[in-house]
Amino acid sequence: MVILLGLAAALLYGSGDFLGGMATRRAHVLAVLTVANTAAVITAMAAAAMFPGQASLAGLAWGISAGLAGGLGLIIFYVGLATGPMSVVAPVSGLVSTVLPVAVALAQGERPGAGVYAGALLCLVAVVLASSAGSTSAAEGPGRPASPGRGRAIAYGVTSGALFGLFFLLIRNAGQSGMFWPVAAGRIGELVTVLVAAAVLRRRLLPRGTGGRPMLAAAGAGVIDVVANICYVAATRTGMFGLAVVLAALYPGVTVLLARVVLGERLRWVQRAGLVLAAIGILLVAA
């Protein structure tokens, strides 16, 4: 069950990140995140009300802490997606986000079988390969701003990935005392982070002229991300934490594929090889 839930989280995280990244290309990142997190809070609170469970103070505290870290990570991540190639920023972020949680899982004594180790290692290598090539986007042209250098794009990925790794760890801790209420607390924490950032930067959250389509995409990203969080927390509750993290961290592959299909970002053979290795790794883990 942990494998299915982990892969479902990866699919949903990757789809939500793509929608959020697309929205930030037409609207400011804080406006996008405000709409996304507002939709997420509404969705998470509705889910918690429909499936009531015990909400401990410790679980809510862990959830809010996770949301604060995740919210800051999302701001940095979406800026990277908006200004740099998605096929570099997203995979680097996915790789870095696994380091802290997997280290904690090993320190806590998790020891999976040899096949799971091999599969997890292939998945991590796959993420590295997917990020090892620059991209040429069909969306770029004379009328579009130039993308930042590769080093800057990787910096966005590393910084956001470190914060996402902290989020994965904290939301796992929150999920040990429940599932829906900790997720809702996490979304509230993310919304608070965005509102504070907007106040510090003195930026209007919904500037005039912001089109409806980017905001719709942002709302969709928020709803999808809540379902992804629920799947991830459920995965950590039903199986090994390290395995759940590695599988969920495959979300950049979904973002890369969507960027290829929708935006025309070109994938070099190295990135294609990474996607193939990811598939092989999943098969080894599931064997």
PyRosetta script that sets phi, psi and omega in degrees:
from pyrosetta import init, pose_from_sequence

init()
pose = pose_from_sequence("MVILLGLAAALLYGSGDFLGGMATRRAHVLAVLTVANTAAVITAMAAAAMFPGQASLAGLAWGISAGLAGGLGLIIFYVGLATGPMSVVAPVSGLVSTVLPVAVALAQGERPGAGVYAGALLCLVAVVLASSAGSTSAAEGPGRPASPGRGRAIAYGVTSGALFGLFFLLIRNAGQSGMFWPVAAGRIGELVTVLVAAAVLRRRLLPRGTGGRPMLAAAGAGVIDVVANICYVAATRTGMFGLAVVLAALYPGVTVLLARVVLGERLRWVQRAGLVLAAIGILLVAA")
pose.set_psi(1, -35.8)
pose.set_omega(1, -179.7)
pose.set_phi(2, -61.4)
pose.set_psi(2, -32.3)
pose.set_omega(2, -179.4)
pose.set_phi(3, -68.2)
pose.set_psi(3, -46.7)
pose.set_omega(3, 180.0)
pose.set_phi(4, -63.3)
pose.set_psi(4, -44.2)
pose.set_omega(4, -179.0)
pose.set_phi(5, -67.6)
pose.set_psi(5, -39.5)
pose.set_omega(5, 178.0)
pose.set_phi(6, -64.0)
pose.set_psi(6, -42.4)
pose.set_omega(6, 178.7)
pose.set_phi(7, -68.9)
pose.set_psi(7, -36.8)
pose.set_omega(7, 176.6)
pose.set_phi(8, -62.8)
pose.set_psi(8, -41.0)
pose.set_omega(8, 177.3)
pose.set_phi(9, -61.8)
pose.set_psi(9, -42.2)
pose.set_omega(9, 179.7)
pose.set_phi(10, -61.9)
pose.set_psi(10, -45.0)
pose.set_omega(10, 180.0)
pose.set_phi(11, -61.4)
pose.set_psi(11, -43.1)
pose.set_omega(11, -178.1)
pose.set_phi(12, -72.5)
pose.set_psi(12, -42.8)
pose.set_omega(12, 177.6)
pose.set_phi(13, -59.4)
pose.set_psi(13, -45.3)
pose.set_omega(13, -178.5)
pose.set_phi(14, -64.2)
pose.set_psi(14, -40.0)
pose.set_omega(14, 179.0)
pose.set_phi(15, -68.1)
pose.set_psi(15, -42.9)
pose.set_omega(15, 178.7)
pose.set_phi(16, -63.8)
pose.set_psi(16, -40.8)
pose.set_omega(16, 179.2)
pose.set_phi(17, -64.4)
pose.set_psi(17, -37.1)
pose.set_omega(17, 178.8)
pose.set_phi(18, -65.1)
pose.set_psi(18, -45.7)
pose.set_omega(18, 178.2)
pose.set_phi(19, -61.8)
pose.set_psi(19, -42.6)
pose.set_omega(19, 178.5)
pose.set_phi(20, -64.3)
pose.set_psi(20, -40.9)
pose.set_omega(20, 177.9)
pose.set_phi(21, -64.2)
pose.set_psi(21, -39.4)
pose.set_omega(21, 177.2)
pose.set_phi(22, -64.4)
pose.set_psi(22, -41.0)
pose.set_omega(22, -179.2)
pose.set_phi(23, -64.2)
pose.set_psi(23, -37.7)
pose.set_omega(23, -177.9)
pose.set_phi(24, -72.8)
pose.set_psi(24, -10.3)
pose.set_omega(24, 174.9)
pose.set_phi(25, -81.3)
pose.set_psi(25, -11.2)
pose.set_omega(25, -179.4)
pose.set_phi(26, -122.3)
pose.set_psi(26, -9.6)
pose.set_omega(26, 179.8)
pose.set_phi(27, -145.6)
pose.set_psi(27, 160.4)
pose.set_omega(27, -179.0)
pose.set_phi(28, -65.5)
pose.set_psi(28, 147.2)
pose.set_omega(28, -175.1)
pose.set_phi(29, -59.4)
pose.set_psi(29, -37.6)
pose.set_omega(29, -179.2)
pose.set_phi(30, -69.0)
pose.set_psi(30, -35.6)
pose.set_omega(30, 175.9)
pose.set_phi(31, -64.7)
pose.set_psi(31, -42.7)
pose.set_omega(31, 179.3)
pose.set_phi(32, -63.1)
pose.set_psi(32, -46.0)
pose.set_omega(32, -177.8)
pose.set_phi(33, -69.6)
pose.set_psi(33, -31.3)
pose.set_omega(33, 176.3)
pose.set_phi(34, -64.0)
pose.set_psi(34, -47.5)
pose.set_omega(34, 179.2)
pose.set_phi(35, -65.4)
pose.set_psi(35, -44.4)
pose.set_omega(35, -178.3)
pose.set_phi(36, -61.5)
pose.set_psi(36, -45.7)
pose.set_omega(36, -177.3)
pose.set_phi(37, -74.9)
pose.set_psi(37, -30.1)
pose.set_omega(37, 174.1)
pose.set_phi(38, -64.0)
pose.set_psi(38, -45.8)
pose.set_omega(38, 177.1)
pose.set_phi(39, -63.1)
pose.set_psi(39, -37.6)
pose.set_omega(39, -179.6)
pose.set_phi(40, -66.5)
pose.set_psi(40, -43.1)
pose.set_omega(40, 179.5)
pose.set_phi(41, -61.8)
pose.set_psi(41, -44.3)
pose.set_omega(41, 179.4)
pose.set_phi(42, -60.6)
pose.set_psi(42, -45.6)
pose.set_omega(42, -179.4)
pose.set_phi(43, -64.5)
pose.set_psi(43, -45.5)
pose.set_omega(43, -177.9)
pose.set_phi(44, -66.6)
pose.set_psi(44, -40.0)
pose.set_omega(44, 178.5)
pose.set_phi(45, -66.0)
pose.set_psi(45, -38.3)
pose.set_omega(45, 177.8)
pose.set_phi(46, -64.3)
pose.set_psi(46, -42.1)
pose.set_omega(46, 179.0)
pose.set_phi(47, -64.8)
pose.set_psi(47, -40.7)
pose.set_omega(47, 179.4)
pose.set_phi(48, -65.5)
pose.set_psi(48, -34.6)
pose.set_omega(48, 179.1)
pose.set_phi(49, -72.9)
pose.set_psi(49, -35.6)
pose.set_omega(49, -179.0)
pose.set_phi(50, -74.6)
pose.set_psi(50, -32.9)
pose.set_omega(50, -179.2)
pose.set_phi(51, -122.0)
pose.set_psi(51, 72.2)
pose.set_omega(51, -174.2)
pose.set_phi(52, -64.4)
pose.set_psi(52, 145.8)
pose.set_omega(52, 176.9)
pose.set_phi(53, -153.6)
pose.set_psi(53, 172.7)
pose.set_omega(53, -179.3)
pose.set_phi(54, -69.5)
pose.set_psi(54, 129.1)
pose.set_omega(54, 179.3)
pose.set_phi(55, -111.9)
pose.set_psi(55, 105.3)
pose.set_omega(55, -179.8)
pose.set_phi(56, -85.2)
pose.set_psi(56, 154.0)
pose.set_omega(56, 179.3)
pose.set_phi(57, -62.8)
pose.set_psi(57, -39.3)
pose.set_omega(57, 179.6)
pose.set_phi(58, -63.9)
pose.set_psi(58, -42.7)
pose.set_omega(58, 179.3)
pose.set_phi(59, -62.8)
pose.set_psi(59, -41.0)
pose.set_omega(59, 178.7)
pose.set_phi(60, -66.4)
pose.set_psi(60, -38.1)
pose.set_omega(60, 179.0)
pose.set_phi(61, -65.0)
pose.set_psi(61, -44.0)
pose.set_omega(61, 176.4)
pose.set_phi(62, -61.5)
pose.set_psi(62, -40.7)
pose.set_omega(62, -178.8)
pose.set_phi(63, -64.2)
pose.set_psi(63, -44.7)
pose.set_omega(63, 178.9)
pose.set_phi(64, -64.1)
pose.set_psi(64, -41.1)
pose.set_omega(64, 177.8)
pose.set_phi(65, -60.9)
pose.set_psi(65, -42.2)
pose.set_omega(65, 177.0)
pose.set_phi(66, -61.5)
pose.set_psi(66, -41.3)
pose.set_omega(66, -179.8)
pose.set_phi(67, -64.2)
pose.set_psi(67, -38.1)
pose.set_omega(67, 178.7)
pose.set_phi(68, -62.8)
pose.set_psi(68, -45.0)
pose.set_omega(68, 178.6)
pose.set_phi(69, -67.6)
pose.set_psi(69, -44.3)
pose.set_omega(69, -180.0)
pose.set_phi(70, -65.5)
pose.set_psi(70, -36.6)
pose.set_omega(70, 179.4)
pose.set_phi(71, -63.3)
pose.set_psi(71, -44.8)
pose.set_omega(71, 177.1)
pose.set_phi(72, -64.2)
pose.set_psi(72, -39.9)
pose.set_omega(72, 177.2)
pose.set_phi(73, -61.6)
pose.set_psi(73, -40.3)
pose.set_omega(73, 179.9)
pose.set_phi(74, -65.4)
pose.set_psi(74, -38.6)
pose.set_omega(74, 178.1)
pose.set_phi(75, -59.2)
pose.set_psi(75, -48.5)
pose.set_omega(75, -179.7)
pose.set_phi(76, -66.3)
pose.set_psi(76, -41.1)
pose.set_omega(76, -178.0)
pose.set_phi(77, -64.0)
pose.set_psi(77, -46.4)
pose.set_omega(77, -177.8)
pose.set_phi(78, -68.8)
pose.set_psi(78, -33.3)
pose.set_omega(78, 173.5)
pose.set_phi(79, -61.4)
pose.set_psi(79, -42.1)
pose.set_omega(79, 177.6)
pose.set_phi(80, -63.2)
pose.set_psi(80, -43.1)
pose.set_omega(80, 179.3)
pose.set_phi(81, -65.1)
pose.set_psi(81, -34.0)
pose.set_omega(81, -176.9)
pose.set_phi(82, -75.5)
pose.set_psi(82, -31.3)
pose.set_omega(82, -173.5)
pose.set_phi(83, -108.3)
pose.set_psi(83, -15.7)
pose.set_omega(83, -178.6)
pose.set_phi(84, -126.3)
pose.set_psi(84, 170.6)
pose.set_omega(84, 178.9)
pose.set_phi(85, -63.8)
pose.set_psi(85, 128.0)
pose.set_omega(85, 178.8)
pose.set_phi(86, -59.1)
pose.set_psi(86, -32.6)
pose.set_omega(86, -175.1)
pose.set_phi(87, -74.2)
pose.set_psi(87, 0.2)
pose.set_omega(87, 172.8)
pose.set_phi(88, -113.7)
pose.set_psi(88, -50.2)
pose.set_omega(88, -176.0)
pose.set_phi(89, -61.1)
pose.set_psi(89, -49.2)
pose.set_omega(89, -174.4)
pose.set_phi(90, -64.4)
pose.set_psi(90, -47.7)
pose.set_omega(90, -180.0)
pose.set_phi(91, -64.4)
pose.set_psi(91, -39.9)
pose.set_omega(91, 178.8)
pose.set_phi(92, -62.2)
pose.set_psi(92, -42.7)
pose.set_omega(92, 177.9)
pose.set_phi(93, -60.8)
pose.set_psi(93, -42.2)
pose.set_omega(93, -179.8)
pose.set_phi(94, -63.6)
pose.set_psi(94, -38.8)
pose.set_omega(94, 179.6)
pose.set_phi(95, -67.2)
pose.set_psi(95, -50.4)
pose.set_omega(95, -176.7)
pose.set_phi(96, -63.2)
pose.set_psi(96, -33.4)
pose.set_omega(96, -176.7)
pose.set_phi(97, -66.1)
pose.set_psi(97, -15.1)
pose.set_omega(97, -179.4)
pose.set_phi(98, -89.3)
pose.set_psi(98, -18.3)
pose.set_omega(98, -169.9)
pose.set_phi(99, -62.4)
pose.set_psi(99, -55.8)
pose.set_omega(99, -177.7)
pose.set_phi(100, -63.4)
pose.set_psi(100, -49.7)
pose.set_omega(100, -178.6)
pose.set_phi(101, -62.0)
pose.set_psi(101, -41.0)
pose.set_omega(101, -179.9)
pose.set_phi(102, -67.0)
pose.set_psi(102, -38.6)
pose.set_omega(102, 177.4)
pose.set_phi(103, -61.7)
pose.set_psi(103, -41.2)
pose.set_omega(103, 178.4)
pose.set_phi(104, -65.4)
pose.set_psi(104, -41.7)
pose.set_omega(104, -180.0)
pose.set_phi(105, -61.5)
pose.set_psi(105, -43.3)
pose.set_omega(105, 179.0)
pose.set_phi(106, -67.2)
pose.set_psi(106, -38.0)
pose.set_omega(106, 179.1)
pose.set_phi(107, -65.5)
pose.set_psi(107, -28.4)
pose.set_omega(107, 179.5)
pose.set_phi(108, -84.6)
pose.set_psi(108, 1.1)
pose.set_omega(108, 172.8)
pose.set_phi(109, 98.6)
pose.set_psi(109, 9.0)
pose.set_omega(109, 177.7)
pose.set_phi(110, -68.8)
pose.set_psi(110, 127.4)
pose.set_omega(110, -179.1)
pose.set_phi(111, -135.6)
pose.set_psi(111, 86.5)
pose.set_omega(111, 179.3)
pose.set_phi(112, -73.0)
pose.set_psi(112, 173.0)
pose.set_omega(112, -179.8)
pose.set_phi(113, -71.9)
pose.set_psi(113, 172.8)
pose.set_omega(113, -177.5)
pose.set_phi(114, -62.1)
pose.set_psi(114, -39.2)
pose.set_omega(114, 179.7)
pose.set_phi(115, -63.1)
pose.set_psi(115, -39.5)
pose.set_omega(115, 178.9)
pose.set_phi(116, -67.7)
pose.set_psi(116, -41.0)
pose.set_omega(116, 176.4)
pose.set_phi(117, -58.6)
pose.set_psi(117, -48.3)
pose.set_omega(117, -178.3)
pose.set_phi(118, -62.8)
pose.set_psi(118, -43.3)
pose.set_omega(118, 180.0)
pose.set_phi(119, -65.0)
pose.set_psi(119, -42.1)
pose.set_omega(119, 178.8)
pose.set_phi(120, -63.8)
pose.set_psi(120, -40.4)
pose.set_omega(120, 179.1)
pose.set_phi(121, -64.3)
pose.set_psi(121, -41.6)
pose.set_omega(121, 177.6)
pose.set_phi(122, -62.6)
pose.set_psi(122, -39.0)
pose.set_omega(122, 178.7)
pose.set_phi(123, -62.6)
pose.set_psi(123, -41.5)
pose.set_omega(123, 179.2)
pose.set_phi(124, -67.4)
pose.set_psi(124, -41.5)
pose.set_omega(124, 176.2)
pose.set_phi(125, -61.9)
pose.set_psi(125, -37.5)
pose.set_omega(125, 179.8)
pose.set_phi(126, -60.6)
pose.set_psi(126, -40.8)
pose.set_omega(126, 179.5)
pose.set_phi(127, -65.3)
pose.set_psi(127, -39.5)
pose.set_omega(127, 178.3)
pose.set_phi(128, -63.0)
pose.set_psi(128, -45.8)
pose.set_omega(128, -179.1)
pose.set_phi(129, -63.5)
pose.set_psi(129, -38.7)
pose.set_omega(129, -179.6)
pose.set_phi(130, -64.5)
pose.set_psi(130, -24.8)
pose.set_omega(130, -178.8)
pose.set_phi(131, -98.3)
pose.set_psi(131, 3.4)
pose.set_omega(131, -171.3)
pose.set_phi(132, -89.9)
pose.set_psi(132, 5.5)
pose.set_omega(132, 179.7)
pose.set_phi(133, -128.4)
pose.set_psi(133, 139.3)
pose.set_omega(133, 172.3)
pose.set_phi(134, -69.8)
pose.set_psi(134, 171.4)
pose.set_omega(134, -179.1)
pose.set_phi(135, -134.2)
pose.set_psi(135, 154.2)
pose.set_omega(135, 174.8)
pose.set_phi(136, -118.3)
pose.set_psi(136, 114.3)
pose.set_omega(136, -175.2)
pose.set_phi(137, -93.7)
pose.set_psi(137, 134.2)
pose.set_omega(137, 176.9)
pose.set_phi(138, -66.8)
pose.set_psi(138, -19.6)
pose.set_omega(138, -179.3)
pose.set_phi(139, -75.6)
pose.set_psi(139, -15.3)
pose.set_omega(139, -179.5)
pose.set_phi(140, -85.4)
pose.set_psi(140, 145.5)
pose.set_omega(140, -179.3)
pose.set_phi(141, -168.7)
pose.set_psi(141, -169.7)
pose.set_omega(141, -178.3)
pose.set_phi(142, -58.6)
pose.set_psi(142, -30.1)
pose.set_omega(142, -177.3)
pose.set_phi(143, -91.6)
pose.set_psi(143, 1.6)
pose.set_omega(143, -177.3)
pose.set_phi(144, -108.0)
pose.set_psi(144, 146.8)
pose.set_omega(144, 176.8)
pose.set_phi(145, -66.7)
pose.set_psi(145, 148.7)
pose.set_omega(145, -179.1)
pose.set_phi(146, -70.5)
pose.set_psi(146, 144.7)
pose.set_omega(146, 178.0)
pose.set_phi(147, -74.6)
pose.set_psi(147, 152.5)
pose.set_omega(147, 178.2)
pose.set_phi(148, -70.4)
pose.set_psi(148, 169.3)
pose.set_omega(148, 179.9)
pose.set_phi(149, -64.6)
pose.set_psi(149, 166.0)
pose.set_omega(149, -178.3)
pose.set_phi(150, -61.2)
pose.set_psi(150, -41.1)
pose.set_omega(150, -179.6)
pose.set_phi(151, -60.6)
pose.set_psi(151, -40.0)
pose.set_omega(151, 179.7)
pose.set_phi(152, -67.8)
pose.set_psi(152, -39.4)
pose.set_omega(152, 178.9)
pose.set_phi(153, -63.6)
pose.set_psi(153, -40.6)
pose.set_omega(153, 178.4)
pose.set_phi(154, -65.3)
pose.set_psi(154, -36.9)
pose.set_omega(154, 178.8)
pose.set_phi(155, -61.7)
pose.set_psi(155, -41.3)
pose.set_omega(155, 175.3)
pose.set_phi(156, -59.2)
pose.set_psi(156, -43.7)
pose.set_omega(156, -178.0)
pose.set_phi(157, -66.3)
pose.set_psi(157, -42.4)
pose.set_omega(157, -178.9)
pose.set_phi(158, -65.2)
pose.set_psi(158, -46.3)
pose.set_omega(158, -177.2)
pose.set_phi(159, -65.3)
pose.set_psi(159, -47.8)
pose.set_omega(159, 179.4)
pose.set_phi(160, -66.2)
pose.set_psi(160, -36.3)
pose.set_omega(160, 179.7)
pose.set_phi(161, -64.0)
pose.set_psi(161, -38.9)
pose.set_omega(161, 177.9)
pose.set_phi(162, -62.6)
pose.set_psi(162, -40.7)
pose.set_omega(162, 178.8)
pose.set_phi(163, -70.8)
pose.set_psi(163, -36.2)
pose.set_omega(163, 176.4)
pose.set_phi(164, -65.6)
pose.set_psi(164, -37.8)
pose.set_omega(164, 177.1)
pose.set_phi(165, -60.3)
pose.set_psi(165, -40.6)
pose.set_omega(165, 176.1)
pose.set_phi(166, -65.1)
pose.set_psi(166, -39.0)
pose.set_omega(166, 177.2)
pose.set_phi(167, -61.5)
pose.set_psi(167, -47.6)
pose.set_omega(167, -179.9)
pose.set_phi(168, -56.5)
pose.set_psi(168, -40.6)
pose.set_omega(168, -178.7)
pose.set_phi(169, -70.3)
pose.set_psi(169, -46.8)
pose.set_omega(169, -176.5)
pose.set_phi(170, -68.3)
pose.set_psi(170, -40.6)
pose.set_omega(170, -178.5)
pose.set_phi(171, -70.8)
pose.set_psi(171, -28.1)
pose.set_omega(171, 172.9)
pose.set_phi(172, -63.9)
pose.set_psi(172, -44.9)
pose.set_omega(172, 178.5)
pose.set_phi(173, -61.3)
pose.set_psi(173, -40.1)
pose.set_omega(173, 178.3)
pose.set_phi(174, -64.1)
pose.set_psi(174, -39.8)
pose.set_omega(174, -176.8)
pose.set_phi(175, -68.5)
pose.set_psi(175, -13.9)
pose.set_omega(175, 178.2)
pose.set_phi(176, -70.1)
pose.set_psi(176, -17.2)
pose.set_omega(176, 179.3)
pose.set_phi(177, -109.0)
pose.set_psi(177, 9.6)
pose.set_omega(177, -178.6)
pose.set_phi(178, 156.6)
pose.set_psi(178, -176.0)
pose.set_omega(178, -178.2)
pose.set_phi(179, -128.5)
pose.set_psi(179, -52.6)
pose.set_omega(179, -172.1)
pose.set_phi(180, -80.2)
pose.set_psi(180, -44.0)
pose.set_omega(180, -179.4)
pose.set_phi(181, -66.6)
pose.set_psi(181, -41.2)
pose.set_omega(181, 175.0)
pose.set_phi(182, -60.9)
pose.set_psi(182, -37.3)
pose.set_omega(182, 177.0)
pose.set_phi(183, -64.8)
pose.set_psi(183, -42.9)
pose.set_omega(183, 177.8)
pose.set_phi(184, -62.2)
pose.set_psi(184, -40.5)
pose.set_omega(184, 177.9)
pose.set_phi(185, -63.1)
pose.set_psi(185, -38.2)
pose.set_omega(185, 178.0)
pose.set_phi(186, -62.9)
pose.set_psi(186, -40.2)
pose.set_omega(186, 179.4)
pose.set_phi(187, -68.2)
pose.set_psi(187, -35.2)
pose.set_omega(187, 176.3)
pose.set_phi(188, -63.7)
pose.set_psi(188, -41.8)
pose.set_omega(188, 177.9)
pose.set_phi(189, -60.1)
pose.set_psi(189, -40.6)
pose.set_omega(189, 178.7)
pose.set_phi(190, -65.4)
pose.set_psi(190, -42.5)
pose.set_omega(190, 179.8)
pose.set_phi(191, -63.5)
pose.set_psi(191, -39.9)
pose.set_omega(191, 177.4)
pose.set_phi(192, -61.0)
pose.set_psi(192, -42.8)
pose.set_omega(192, 179.1)
pose.set_phi(193, -58.5)
pose.set_psi(193, -45.0)
pose.set_omega(193, -178.9)
pose.set_phi(194, -65.2)
pose.set_psi(194, -43.7)
pose.set_omega(194, -179.1)
pose.set_phi(195, -64.7)
pose.set_psi(195, -38.9)
pose.set_omega(195, 177.6)
pose.set_phi(196, -64.9)
pose.set_psi(196, -43.6)
pose.set_omega(196, 178.8)
pose.set_phi(197, -60.8)
pose.set_psi(197, -41.6)
pose.set_omega(197, 179.2)
pose.set_phi(198, -64.9)
pose.set_psi(198, -38.6)
pose.set_omega(198, 179.4)
pose.set_phi(199, -67.2)
pose.set_psi(199, -41.8)
pose.set_omega(199, -179.9)
pose.set_phi(200, -64.5)
pose.set_psi(200, -40.7)
pose.set_omega(200, -178.5)
pose.set_phi(201, -84.7)
pose.set_psi(201, -5.4)
pose.set_omega(201, -179.9)
pose.set_phi(202, 53.6)
pose.set_psi(202, 49.1)
pose.set_omega(202, -178.7)
pose.set_phi(203, -113.2)
pose.set_psi(203, 136.3)
pose.set_omega(203, 174.6)
pose.set_phi(204, -66.2)
pose.set_psi(204, 135.0)
pose.set_omega(204, -176.6)
pose.set_phi(205, -73.0)
pose.set_psi(205, -32.1)
pose.set_omega(205, 178.9)
pose.set_phi(206, -128.5)
pose.set_psi(206, 81.7)
pose.set_omega(206, -178.5)
pose.set_phi(207, -62.3)
pose.set_psi(207, 153.7)
pose.set_omega(207, 176.8)
pose.set_phi(208, -63.3)
pose.set_psi(208, 145.9)
pose.set_omega(208, 178.9)
pose.set_phi(209, 88.9)
pose.set_psi(209, -3.7)
pose.set_omega(209, 177.5)
pose.set_phi(210, -69.5)
pose.set_psi(210, 122.3)
pose.set_omega(210, -176.2)
pose.set_phi(211, -71.4)
pose.set_psi(211, 161.2)
pose.set_omega(211, -179.8)
pose.set_phi(212, -74.5)
pose.set_psi(212, -30.2)
pose.set_omega(212, -176.9)
pose.set_phi(213, -65.2)
pose.set_psi(213, -45.9)
pose.set_omega(213, 176.4)
pose.set_phi(214, -60.8)
pose.set_psi(214, -37.3)
pose.set_omega(214, 180.0)
pose.set_phi(215, -69.6)
pose.set_psi(215, -33.8)
pose.set_omega(215, 175.8)
pose.set_phi(216, -65.9)
pose.set_psi(216, -41.7)
pose.set_omega(216, 177.1)
pose.set_phi(217, -63.1)
pose.set_psi(217, -39.5)
pose.set_omega(217, 179.0)
pose.set_phi(218, -63.9)
pose.set_psi(218, -44.4)
pose.set_omega(218, 178.4)
pose.set_phi(219, -61.8)
pose.set_psi(219, -41.3)
pose.set_omega(219, 177.5)
pose.set_phi(220, -62.4)
pose.set_psi(220, -39.7)
pose.set_omega(220, 178.1)
pose.set_phi(221, -62.0)
pose.set_psi(221, -40.7)
pose.set_omega(221, 180.0)
pose.set_phi(222, -64.1)
pose.set_psi(222, -44.1)
pose.set_omega(222, 179.9)
pose.set_phi(223, -64.2)
pose.set_psi(223, -45.3)
pose.set_omega(223, -179.9)
pose.set_phi(224, -61.8)
pose.set_psi(224, -39.6)
pose.set_omega(224, -177.8)
pose.set_phi(225, -65.4)
pose.set_psi(225, -34.5)
pose.set_omega(225, 177.1)
pose.set_phi(226, -63.4)
pose.set_psi(226, -45.8)
pose.set_omega(226, 179.2)
pose.set_phi(227, -62.8)
pose.set_psi(227, -37.7)
pose.set_omega(227, 177.2)
pose.set_phi(228, -62.3)
pose.set_psi(228, -43.6)
pose.set_omega(228, 178.5)
pose.set_phi(229, -60.2)
pose.set_psi(229, -42.5)
pose.set_omega(229, 179.6)
pose.set_phi(230, -63.1)
pose.set_psi(230, -43.1)
pose.set_omega(230, 178.3)
pose.set_phi(231, -62.9)
pose.set_psi(231, -41.4)
pose.set_omega(231, -179.5)
pose.set_phi(232, -65.7)
pose.set_psi(232, -47.4)
pose.set_omega(232, 178.9)
pose.set_phi(233, -60.3)
pose.set_psi(233, -42.2)
pose.set_omega(233, 178.4)
pose.set_phi(234, -62.4)
pose.set_psi(234, -37.9)
pose.set_omega(234, 178.7)
pose.set_phi(235, -63.7)
pose.set_psi(235, -41.7)
pose.set_omega(235, 179.8)
pose.set_phi(236, -68.6)
pose.set_psi(236, -22.5)
pose.set_omega(236, -179.5)
pose.set_phi(237, -87.1)
pose.set_psi(237, -16.7)
pose.set_omega(237, -175.1)
pose.set_phi(238, -110.5)
pose.set_psi(238, -5.6)
pose.set_omega(238, -178.1)
pose.set_phi(239, -159.9)
pose.set_psi(239, -167.6)
pose.set_omega(239, -177.5)
pose.set_phi(240, -66.3)
pose.set_psi(240, 134.0)
pose.set_omega(240, -178.7)
pose.set_phi(241, -60.5)
pose.set_psi(241, -47.1)
pose.set_omega(241, -178.2)
pose.set_phi(242, -60.3)
pose.set_psi(242, -40.3)
pose.set_omega(242, 179.6)
pose.set_phi(243, -66.4)
pose.set_psi(243, -42.1)
pose.set_omega(243, 179.1)
pose.set_phi(244, -61.1)
pose.set_psi(244, -40.6)
pose.set_omega(244, -179.7)
pose.set_phi(245, -65.6)
pose.set_psi(245, -46.0)
pose.set_omega(245, -178.1)
pose.set_phi(246, -61.6)
pose.set_psi(246, -42.8)
pose.set_omega(246, -179.9)
pose.set_phi(247, -67.7)
pose.set_psi(247, -43.5)
pose.set_omega(247, 179.0)
pose.set_phi(248, -63.8)
pose.set_psi(248, -30.6)
pose.set_omega(248, -178.3)
pose.set_phi(249, -72.0)
pose.set_psi(249, -3.6)
pose.set_omega(249, 176.1)
pose.set_phi(250, -77.4)
pose.set_psi(250, 0.8)
pose.set_omega(250, -177.4)
pose.set_phi(251, -55.7)
pose.set_psi(251, -29.0)
pose.set_omega(251, 178.9)
pose.set_phi(252, -61.5)
pose.set_psi(252, -28.9)
pose.set_omega(252, 177.9)
pose.set_phi(253, -60.1)
pose.set_psi(253, -37.8)
pose.set_omega(253, 177.5)
pose.set_phi(254, -67.1)
pose.set_psi(254, -43.3)
pose.set_omega(254, 179.0)
pose.set_phi(255, -62.5)
pose.set_psi(255, -42.2)
pose.set_omega(255, 179.8)
pose.set_phi(256, -62.6)
pose.set_psi(256, -44.8)
pose.set_omega(256, -179.4)
pose.set_phi(257, -64.8)
pose.set_psi(257, -41.0)
pose.set_omega(257, 178.0)
pose.set_phi(258, -66.0)
pose.set_psi(258, -37.6)
pose.set_omega(258, 177.1)
pose.set_phi(259, -64.0)
pose.set_psi(259, -35.9)
pose.set_omega(259, 178.4)
pose.set_phi(260, -68.4)
pose.set_psi(260, -45.5)
pose.set_omega(260, -175.1)
pose.set_phi(261, -74.6)
pose.set_psi(261, -44.8)
pose.set_omega(261, -172.6)
pose.set_phi(262, -87.1)
pose.set_psi(262, -43.8)
pose.set_omega(262, -174.1)
pose.set_phi(263, -98.1)
pose.set_psi(263, -12.8)
pose.set_omega(263, -179.2)
pose.set_phi(264, 78.1)
pose.set_psi(264, 18.3)
pose.set_omega(264, 175.9)
pose.set_phi(265, -65.3)
pose.set_psi(265, 128.2)
pose.set_omega(265, -175.3)
pose.set_phi(266, -79.5)
pose.set_psi(266, 138.2)
pose.set_omega(266, 177.6)
pose.set_phi(267, -107.2)
pose.set_psi(267, 122.7)
pose.set_omega(267, 175.5)
pose.set_phi(268, -77.5)
pose.set_psi(268, 170.4)
pose.set_omega(268, -175.5)
pose.set_phi(269, -61.0)
pose.set_psi(269, -30.0)
pose.set_omega(269, 179.7)
pose.set_phi(270, -63.7)
pose.set_psi(270, -41.6)
pose.set_omega(270, 179.9)
pose.set_phi(271, -69.0)
pose.set_psi(271, -38.5)
pose.set_omega(271, 176.6)
pose.set_phi(272, -63.2)
pose.set_psi(272, -39.7)
pose.set_omega(272, 177.8)
pose.set_phi(273, -62.3)
pose.set_psi(273, -37.4)
pose.set_omega(273, 177.6)
pose.set_phi(274, -61.4)
pose.set_psi(274, -41.6)
pose.set_omega(274, 179.0)
pose.set_phi(275, -66.1)
pose.set_psi(275, -36.9)
pose.set_omega(275, 177.4)
pose.set_phi(276, -65.8)
pose.set_psi(276, -43.5)
pose.set_omega(276, 178.4)
pose.set_phi(277, -62.3)
pose.set_psi(277, -36.0)
pose.set_omega(277, 177.3)
pose.set_phi(278, -60.5)
pose.set_psi(278, -42.9)
pose.set_omega(278, 179.1)
pose.set_phi(279, -63.7)
pose.set_psi(279, -42.0)
pose.set_omega(279, 178.9)
pose.set_phi(280, -65.0)
pose.set_psi(280, -41.6)
pose.set_omega(280, 178.5)
pose.set_phi(281, -60.6)
pose.set_psi(281, -40.6)
pose.set_omega(281, 178.9)
pose.set_phi(282, -62.9)
pose.set_psi(282, -41.7)
pose.set_omega(282, 179.1)
pose.set_phi(283, -63.1)
pose.set_psi(283, -40.3)
pose.set_omega(283, 179.2)
pose.set_phi(284, -65.9)
pose.set_psi(284, -41.4)
pose.set_omega(284, 179.6)
pose.set_phi(285, -63.5)
pose.set_psi(285, -38.4)
pose.set_omega(285, -175.7)
pose.set_phi(286, -80.8)
pose.set_psi(286, -14.4)
pose.set_omega(286, -175.6)
pose.set_phi(287, -66.8)
pose.dump_pdb("model.pdb")
